[in-house]
């Protein structure tokens, strides 16, 4: 739990006390909050609970929950948590007030009690200002904001709208009409209880950060506010009126597309942070929180014109990776060799591979010959990361190297890899008895040297010799020896889940028929090349895989020496790289810092 060193106020209050505080500090549902979303079922449950409380209560109170807020720069109570609850209370009291207008003198006193909980009043005369409510919703892109205000002002709602404000208000009116008609005396007690005995726990923080921290600690319902919600509001408020509608549509499309790619806008901002840090040559291994990072210099990074374009570009990469598909506007995505390396990287045991891939793609995706350079980069990245993790399966084995690599990518499409060399024998020994987190990655790399398409999406690690065997099968070998060899990489291979279920835990000869039906070429090859499978075959395949793996990773750039004396080329912005190549052709110039400098100074 985060320790707060700031000031918070917590005071138990009745509904009447809390809502009336809006006369001094108006309630605001801020732009970054999600739209009002209570369902008719939630309205029914709340109403039934309040009726039951009225029927059975003596002197006890009814606790409705917490409201987390902070006082913003314009002296308003900005609601961080409890927006659905407080909105519903305003709708409920407005529906009750509308009903009381037909109750004659009996309802006059209760109307006078409700008025200061919904509307402003003249400080001297006490006259109610029915067109000035104590709450305002500014939720971005929510057409119901004005509808909510009009319901509170006029007491009527449109039955043809799809807005939750109107639907819930009309439902509350029906429930109130039925209750008042069935038990008029209990209805008046019901109103008094809501105002005076329904208790909330308002938690007032001294800053947005503190309020969000409290919310994150308390919240166990629904989706917590994300940093992306805050960024959305910041960008929205920074735009001019004519650009706001387009931004809302762009954000909503990005959110939908990200969800379909099993990502989120929050993650896109996180990836983008690593790109921006690389541009700043920030190699610090301590990763900042993204709200702290983007809040630097008054959120200036969020207000750049290319932010949404860059987030969409990053998302294109993840659509290809996560959906294992190609995209029309991304020719490189049809390159099966790139798809296979990316698939191998997805089995890397932590997320550190993602940041240099995003940075490289965002920096160079529009450059000429990007496809070939991207493939070479990805292969070297996988070679270096895989070898390092196989030998030393900890996150710290690559962390500093990755942060250095991120910054080097900005300098050159053939960046320097600052990782210590891997010993050949050490790698081969470690790969035979591979850590469980690296097995899928190793099997993918080996399998892709035998086929020209992606592996089936749903496959399992097949133990060629079964994990359960009869002791009589190997009378001269100890159980421990067999158990150890069964878990070696030489006894493991990719196998479709559906076929694996059919093959079950049988011996090799019983599974060969299922193997032949596999779309994994290396498995079909193994089935054709062997009549049986035992410990000697496992040992032999251990050696073959470890040799093949080392040769492959070496060919991809493992232990490749970066020439420290090699001139680092001045970076050309990706959007100008095509123009730069045309410039070199026109003046018959080689790619060099001299030519790059002349081009940039044009």
Secondary structure, DSSP 8 states (H G I E B T S, - for coil): -----S-EEEEEEEHHHHHHGGGTS-EEE-TTS------HHHHHHHHHHHHHHHHH-SS--EEEEEEEEEE-TTS-EEEEE-HHHHHHHHHHHHHHHHHHTTSGGGGHHHHHHHHHHHEEE-TTT--EEEEEESEEE--TT-THHHHHHHHHHHS---TT---HHHHHHHHHHHHHHHHHHH-HHHHHHHHHHHHHTEEEEEEEESSHHHHHHHHHHH--SS----HHHHHHHHHHHHS-HHHHHHHHHHHHHHHHHHHHTT--HHHHHHHHHHHHHHHTT---SS---HHHHHTHHHHGGGGSTTHHHHHHHHHHHHHHHHHT--BTTBGGGG-HHHHHHHHHHHTSSSTHHHHHHHHHHHHHTTSTTHHHHHHHHHHHHHHHHHHHHHHS-SGGGTHHHHHHHHHHHHH-SS---------HHHHHHHHHT--TTTHHHHHHHHHTTS-SS---SSEEEEESS-SS--GGGGTTS-HHHHHHHHTSGGGEEEEEHHHHHHHTT--HHHHHHHHHT-S-HHHHHHHHH-S---HHHHHHHHHHHHHHHHHHHHHHTTT----TTS-------GGGHHHHHHHHHHTT--SSHHHHHHHHT-
